[in-house]
Amino acid sequence: FRYDTLAGGAGFATQLVNRGPELLQRALQLMNACREDCDASCYRCLRSFKNKFEHILLDRHVGAELLEYLLTGQLPEFNETRLAKSTKWLFDDLRRQGETEITYQQNASIELGKGKIVTVPILATRKGGKQFAVGLSGPLTSGYPADPALLALPTGAPQLIVINELLVRGNLPAATREVQLRTSV
């Protein structure tokens, strides 16, 4: 939505109708240029006093991913640093639960045979030996791991569980519960 913020409107919004790609590109630049310590949003990129009730919903990384897709038609790789941080949060929360039937390892290496090794973000192992590879997806690609190497896990390898990164950041207890439910099978 584009609208004039001047009282009564000055007609500027109508001048922007044919400049959509230019506006999206500028918005993408603003989100990508923000400081590295801006984890989701700040007053430099997305926040303002007017949207104070939505601050918890604003996420420049997700916005940038969506804008890049709209501008190029290609899904970009999601921020690796952020994925690593979210994976650590999920791993720490799973370990904090104190389950006795299952153990968790972070960045575990699994040999696939023929010298191929895949690093699994979180490896969950039940007492009986059944294993699960837990990976995160980008916010816009639910169900598809951010690390494409996880899609190559063959039959007999650990079962793949993909959790959306936004769920980890927005509702860590629900993400933990989902992993626990899917590993209890």
N, C-alpha and C positions, 0 to 999 in steps of 0.2 A: 504494500500500500504506500502510495506517495500522497502527501497532502501538505498544504501550505500551513505554516505555523503562525503566520501573521493574522491578526484579527480581520475577519472578512475575507481573507485570502488575497494574495496578490497575483495569482495566476501562474506562479512559477512552476507548480507541479505539472501543469499541462505541457510545459516546455521539455519535460524529462521523459515523456512517453516514448520517444524514439531513441532514447539514450540508455536503454536497459543494460546492454552488455557493458557499457562504460561505467555505469553505476555499480554493477556487480563486481567489476574489476577493482574499482576504488574501495569498495567494502572489503574485498579480499585482501587488498594491500594493507588496510587498517588493521585487520585481524592478524595478519602474518607479521606485521611490524611491531606488535606489542612486545613488551619486555618478556624475557624468559621466565621471570618469577611470577608472571600472570598465569596462573594455572587454568582458570576457566574464563574469567572475565574481570575487568577492573574499570575504573573511571577513565582510563586512557583509551580503551577500545570499545566496549559495549555498554557499560553502565552509565546511567545518568540519574539525577534525582527523580525525573519523571517516570522511570521504569523501576523504581526501588522495590516494588512488590514482586517483580519478576527476576531480581538478581540471581536467585538460586537456580533459575531455569536457563540463564544465559551461559553459553559455552562457546568461546571463540574457535576452539579446535574443531568442534562439530560444524559450526557455521562455515569455517574455511573449507572443510571437506565437502560440504554441500555445494558451496559456491564454485569450487574447482570442478566438481562434477557437472554443474549446470553450464559452466563456461566451456569445458573441453569435452564433455561426454565420457571422460575416463575417471574411474574411481582412484583417487590418489592413495598412497600409503599413509596410514594414520601415524601420528607422532609416536615414534618408538620409545622415547623417554617417558612419555605419559603412559603408554601401555605397560612399560616395565614397572612404573610406580603403582599402577592399578593392580597388576599381577601380584606385586609384593603385598599390597593391602589385603587382597583375597587370600593369599597364602598365609599371612600372619593370622587372619581371622579364622581360617580353617584349623590351624594349629592350636589356636587359643581355645577352641571348643573342647579340647581334651578327650577326643574320641579314643577308645582303646581298640576298636575293631579295624581301624584304618590309619595308615601313616601317610604323610605328605612330604615330598621332596621338591625343592625348587630347582629349576634348570637342570633336570636329570637327563643324562644321555642314555639313549636307547639304541642298541645295535639292531639294524634291520637285516643284516646279512650282507654278504659280498662287500664287507668293509664300509657299508653305509651306516652313518650314525645321525640320529635326529635328536636335537635338544628339545625337551618338552618343558614348557614353562612351569607346570605343576604336575607332578606324577603322584597319583593317589594309588596306594596299594592296600587291598583288603588282607586280612589275616590269612585267608585261604589262598592268596597269591594272585587273585584277579587284579589287573591294573587298569587305570583310567588316565588318559592324558587330558589335562585341563588347560585350555587355551582361551584367550580373549579374542573377541571380534571387535572391529571398529564399530562405532555407534550406528553407522548407516548400512552395515553389512552383517546383520544378525545371522548367526548360523554358519558363517564362514570365518575360519580363524584368520587373524591378522598375519600369522606366519603361514605362508602357503605350504611349507614343508610338512606341516601337520596333516594336510590333506593326503599326503603320500603314505600315511601309515597303512601297512598291509593288514590283511586278515590275520588274526592271531596276535597282532600287536595290541597295545593298550587301546581300549575303546575311547574314542574322542568325545569330549564334552566341551562345547563352546559356549562361553558366557559373554554377554554383551558388556563392553567396557562401561557404558553409561549406567547399567544396572549396578556394577561394582561401585561406581562413584556416587550414584544417587541413592542406592539402597543396599548397602553392603550386607546387612543381615539376610535379605532376600537372595542375593547372589550366593552367599554361603549355604543357605538352606537348599537352593537348587542343586548345588554340587553335592551336598550330603544326600539328597533324595536320589539323584542319578547314580551315585556310587553305592547305594544300598542294595542295588539289584543283584 
